[in-house]
């Protein structure tokens, strides 16, 4: 049966879940778009609900054969869609949760990027994608960093959010762990030495601060090393995600 009314109870329920604040209350995530949904499923996420337009029923049969899809008319799907050009495919999945423990590789070559109060979803998503691409051990985020399962974050990760651990810890918890594990801590800071290959060693964790204010003085002072990225042009600073990526790439050469 194809649902053609926005007033249908199932449509109203799904429309509510398209708002992240509502889905979060129920421990759920609403995903929309063919690539985004396929990435989640291929990474092992299980669909609780599948929402498709009539022309995408074959997609549902291929990717979620065990779940009966909710089939909407294109008009109704468009009304509840969170995208400009709806593709007629959406999923509701359980929120996987944020890792409670900081993982280790086991070979002494751990690399962590630690984000203090990162607020921009695009930056967080890009950093998660970078960490996945360069083989970092985990992304660690402070309690004040934005929601890693925000729709904009998930889209910016291009599926990497399902591939790499995301851990939420306070800065004190991070430093306690890194000190006990003998992991060097690096702060990106204007007063640091210019980044050079010889300055880096593993295992290590490098800290990236808030987009506008950088790292807090307290966090910077606790780090064992301060570095800055040399810039030859006239720009005064780099975007947080770009800075994280430059350092992540340099560190990945040591793996």
C-alpha positions as CSV (number, residue, x, y, z in Angstrom):
1,X,0.0,0.0,0.0
2,X,1.3,3.4,-0.9
3,X,0.6,6.1,1.7
4,X,-0.6,9.3,0.0
5,X,-1.6,11.4,3.1
6,X,0.6,13.4,5.3
7,X,-1.9,12.9,8.1
8,X,-1.2,9.1,8.2
9,X,-0.1,8.2,11.8
10,X,3.1,6.4,10.5
11,X,4.0,9.5,8.4
12,X,3.5,11.8,11.4
13,X,5.7,9.5,13.5
14,X,8.5,9.4,10.9
15,X,8.2,13.2,10.3
16,X,8.9,13.6,14.0
17,X,12.0,11.5,13.9
18,X,13.4,13.6,11.1
19,X,14.1,16.2,13.8
20,X,17.4,15.1,15.5
21,X,16.3,16.3,18.9
22,X,13.2,14.0,18.8
23,X,15.1,11.0,17.4
24,X,17.8,11.4,20.0
25,X,15.2,11.2,22.8
26,X,14.3,7.7,21.5
27,X,17.9,6.6,20.9
28,X,17.4,6.6,17.2
29,X,18.9,8.1,14.0
30,X,17.0,9.1,10.9
31,X,19.1,8.7,7.7
32,X,18.1,9.9,4.3
33,X,19.6,9.4,0.8
34,X,20.7,6.3,-1.1
35,X,24.4,6.6,-0.4
36,X,24.1,7.5,3.3
37,X,21.7,4.6,3.9
38,X,23.8,2.1,2.0
39,X,27.0,3.1,3.8
40,X,25.2,2.6,7.2
41,X,23.8,-0.8,6.2
42,X,27.1,-2.1,4.6
43,X,28.9,-1.0,7.8
44,X,26.7,-3.3,9.9
45,X,24.0,-0.9,11.1
46,X,20.5,-2.6,11.3
47,X,17.4,-0.9,9.9
48,X,14.5,-0.6,12.4
49,X,12.4,1.1,9.8
50,X,12.7,1.6,6.0
51,X,10.9,4.4,4.2
52,X,10.9,4.5,0.4
53,X,8.9,5.9,-2.5
54,X,7.2,3.5,-4.9
55,X,10.0,3.5,-7.4
56,X,12.5,2.5,-4.6
57,X,10.8,-0.6,-3.5
58,X,13.4,-2.7,-5.3
59,X,16.1,-0.9,-3.3
60,X,14.4,-1.9,-0.1
61,X,14.1,-5.5,-1.2
62,X,17.8,-5.6,-2.1
63,X,19.3,-3.8,1.0
64,X,16.7,-4.5,3.7
65,X,14.9,-7.7,2.7
66,X,13.9,-8.5,6.3
67,X,12.2,-5.2,7.0
68,X,8.8,-4.4,5.5
69,X,9.1,-0.9,4.0
70,X,6.8,2.0,4.6
71,X,6.0,3.1,1.0
72,X,5.1,6.8,0.5
73,X,4.0,8.7,-2.5
74,X,6.7,11.1,-3.8
75,X,4.7,14.1,-2.6
76,X,4.4,12.8,0.9
77,X,8.1,11.8,1.1
78,X,9.1,15.2,-0.2
79,X,7.1,16.9,2.5
80,X,8.9,15.1,5.3
81,X,12.3,15.0,3.6
82,X,15.3,16.8,5.1
83,X,17.1,17.2,1.8
84,X,16.7,19.6,-1.2
85,X,16.4,16.8,-3.8
86,X,14.9,13.7,-2.1
87,X,16.0,10.4,-3.4
88,X,13.1,8.4,-2.0
89,X,15.2,6.3,0.5
90,X,15.4,6.7,4.3
91,X,16.1,4.6,7.3
92,X,15.6,4.7,11.0
93,X,18.4,2.9,12.9
94,X,19.4,2.6,16.6
95,X,21.9,5.2,17.6
96,X,25.1,3.1,18.0
97,X,26.2,5.2,21.0
98,X,29.5,6.9,21.7
99,X,32.3,4.7,22.9
100,X,32.9,4.8,26.6
101,X,36.5,3.7,26.6
102,X,39.5,4.9,24.6
103,X,40.7,2.1,22.3
104,X,44.3,1.0,21.7
105,X,45.8,-0.5,18.6
106,X,48.2,-2.8,20.5
107,X,51.3,-2.0,18.5
108,X,52.3,1.3,20.1
109,X,51.3,3.4,17.1
110,X,48.2,5.0,18.4
111,X,47.1,8.3,17.0
112,X,44.2,10.2,18.5
113,X,42.7,13.5,17.5
114,X,41.0,15.2,20.5
115,X,38.5,17.9,19.9
116,X,37.7,20.5,22.6
117,X,34.4,22.3,22.1
118,X,34.2,21.9,18.3
119,X,30.8,23.4,17.4
120,X,30.6,23.2,13.6
121,X,29.0,19.9,12.4
122,X,30.8,20.2,9.1
123,X,34.2,20.4,10.8
124,X,33.4,17.4,13.1
125,X,32.2,15.3,10.2
126,X,35.3,16.2,8.1
127,X,37.6,15.4,11.0
128,X,35.9,12.0,11.5
129,X,36.3,11.3,7.8
130,X,40.0,12.3,7.9
131,X,40.7,10.1,10.9
132,X,39.2,7.1,9.2
133,X,41.1,7.8,6.0
134,X,44.5,8.2,7.7
135,X,44.1,5.3,10.0
136,X,43.8,7.1,13.3
137,X,42.9,5.0,16.4
138,X,39.9,7.2,17.5
139,X,38.3,10.6,17.5
140,X,37.9,11.9,21.1
141,X,35.4,14.7,21.6
142,X,34.7,16.8,24.7
143,X,31.3,17.0,26.3
144,X,30.8,20.4,24.8
145,X,31.5,19.3,21.2
146,X,28.5,19.0,18.9
147,X,26.5,15.7,18.5
148,X,28.4,13.3,16.2
149,X,25.1,11.8,15.0
150,X,23.8,15.2,13.9
151,X,22.5,14.9,10.3
152,X,25.1,17.4,9.0
153,X,27.9,15.5,10.8
154,X,26.9,12.2,9.4
155,X,26.7,13.6,5.8
156,X,30.1,15.2,6.2
157,X,31.7,11.9,7.3
158,X,30.6,10.2,4.1
159,X,30.1,7.0,6.1
160,X,33.2,7.2,8.2
161,X,31.2,7.7,11.4
162,X,30.4,4.0,11.2
163,X,34.1,3.0,10.7
164,X,36.1,4.6,13.5
165,X,35.4,4.9,17.2
166,X,34.1,8.2,18.5
167,X,34.7,8.6,22.2
168,X,33.4,11.4,24.5
169,X,35.6,12.3,27.4
170,X,36.4,15.3,29.5
171,X,39.8,16.9,29.0
172,X,40.9,15.7,32.5
173,X,39.9,12.1,31.6
174,X,41.9,12.4,28.4
175,X,45.0,13.6,30.2
176,X,44.7,10.9,32.9
177,X,44.5,8.2,30.2
178,X,47.4,9.6,28.1
179,X,49.7,10.1,31.0
180,X,49.1,6.5,32.3
181,X,49.6,5.1,28.8
182,X,52.7,7.2,28.2
183,X,51.2,8.9,25.1
184,X,52.6,12.2,24.0
185,X,50.1,15.1,23.9
186,X,50.4,17.8,21.3
187,X,48.5,21.1,21.3
188,X,48.0,23.2,18.1
189,X,48.9,26.6,19.3
190,X,50.2,29.9,17.9
191,X,53.1,29.9,20.4
192,X,54.2,26.4,19.3
193,X,57.2,25.4,17.2
194,X,56.6,25.0,13.4
195,X,55.4,21.5,12.5
196,X,58.3,19.3,11.2
197,X,58.5,15.6,10.5
198,X,61.2,15.2,13.1
199,X,59.0,16.6,15.8
200,X,56.5,13.8,15.7
201,X,56.5,10.4,17.3
202,X,54.0,7.7,18.1
203,X,51.9,7.1,20.1
204,X,50.5,10.5,20.4
205,X,47.3,12.6,20.7
206,X,46.9,16.0,19.2
207,X,44.3,18.5,20.4
208,X,42.2,20.8,18.2
209,X,40.3,23.7,19.8
210,X,37.1,25.6,19.2
211,X,36.7,27.2,15.8
212,X,36.7,30.7,17.2
213,X,38.7,30.5,20.4
214,X,41.2,27.7,19.8
215,X,42.2,25.5,22.7
216,X,41.6,26.7,26.3
217,X,44.8,27.8,28.1
218,X,44.3,25.1,30.6
219,X,44.3,22.3,28.0
220,X,47.3,23.8,26.1
221,X,49.4,24.0,29.3
222,X,48.8,20.4,30.1
223,X,50.1,19.2,26.7
224,X,53.7,18.0,26.5
225,X,54.3,19.8,23.2
226,X,53.0,22.9,21.3
227,X,53.1,23.0,17.5
228,X,51.8,25.2,14.8
229,X,51.4,24.6,11.1
230,X,53.8,26.8,9.0
231,X,51.9,29.1,6.5
232,X,53.6,31.0,3.7
233,X,50.6,33.0,2.6
234,X,48.7,35.8,4.2
235,X,46.0,33.8,5.9
236,X,46.2,34.1,9.7
237,X,44.8,30.7,10.5
238,X,43.4,27.5,9.2
239,X,39.9,26.0,9.5
240,X,39.8,23.5,12.4
241,X,39.2,20.5,10.0
242,X,42.0,21.6,7.7
243,X,44.5,21.9,10.6
244,X,43.4,18.5,12.0
245,X,43.9,17.0,8.5
246,X,47.4,18.4,8.0
247,X,48.6,17.1,11.3
248,X,46.8,13.8,10.8
249,X,48.4,13.2,7.5
250,X,51.9,13.9,8.8
251,X,51.3,11.5,11.7
252,X,49.9,8.8,9.4
253,X,53.3,8.7,7.7
254,X,54.7,7.1,10.9
255,X,52.3,4.2,10.8
